[in-house]
Amino acid sequence: MKSTILLLLFSMAFAAFSQKDSQRDDVHASLLTGKKKSLLLYSGKTRSYTMDIMTRSVKPSDLPGFANIDRQIVQSTLVPVPEHTDLTNLTPEKEREVLTKYMNYELDFYKKKLRHGYTNLQTEWLNLKGHLFLVWYFDMPKDYKLVSRQIYFSTLFFDQVVDINAPVFKSNDLLHAKSILTKLAASLKTYNSPLDMAQLTRQVNR
């Protein structure tokens, strides 16, 4: 059963984060656990981000690239925006346009290239601590017996998109997954430098 779940979730992750551009470099956030809080984080050469996890019920998932937060599997991925996207002079309206274009690109790839169907797409906008998030979720085909829905929070991060996503195994667990992703999104902090991992490790273990 574990191998079946692993295969399914990897398939779904690639579906949402794969494009035709062979140059794109998708990366997954790492989990740093501490005594009082934990972090989902990405540290690049010039750009980084962190998200706070305030619950003690957090651990690495059996699935590489995923974390288990309050019994909910969660993943954060950094994804390039679609090619030829104009990111100059961003206004809130243009930011919405870029994120919508990104979502549609991923959904188109998901459906046409990977042949995964979906229904009942729903979207909403959240402005959390200065970051505009496009929240989108949809129902999986009924023959996906393990996962009923997928939910994503997407926001611009310089010329990339930070995605936070979760598979929903039972349809009535959507609110639980959404609550966890909302808290993560609201804690997003971005930096124009690499992270000091030694300092962060000290902070989460105080």
HELIX and SHEET records of a PDB file:
HELIX    1   1 LYS A    2  PHE A   17  1                                  16    
HELIX    2   2 PRO A   92  ASP A  108  1                                  17    
HELIX    3   3 PHE A  109  LYS A  113  3                                   5    
HELIX    4   4 SER A  171  ASP A  173  5                                   3    
HELIX    5   5 LEU A  174  ALA A  186  1                                  13    
HELIX    6   6 MET A  197  VAL A  204  1                                   8    
SHEET    1   A 4 VAL A  27  HIS A  28  0                                        
SHEET    2   A 4 GLN A  72  PRO A  80 -1                                        
SHEET    3   A 4 ALA A  67  ILE A  69 -1                                        
SHEET    4   A 4 VAL A  58  PRO A  60 -1                                        
SHEET    1   B 6 VAL A  27  HIS A  28  0                                        
SHEET    2   B 6 GLN A  72  PRO A  80 -1                                        
SHEET    3   B 6 GLN A 160  VAL A 168 -1                                        
SHEET    4   B 6 ARG A 149  PHE A 157 -1                                        
SHEET    5   B 6 HIS A 131  ASP A 139 -1                                        
SHEET    6   B 6 THR A 119  LEU A 128 -1                                        
SHEET    1   C 4 SER A  30  LEU A  32  0                                        
SHEET    2   C 4 SER A  38  SER A  43 -1                                        
SHEET    3   C 4 SER A  48  ILE A  53 -1                                        
SHEET    4   C 4 LYS A 189  TYR A 191 -1                                        
END                                                                             
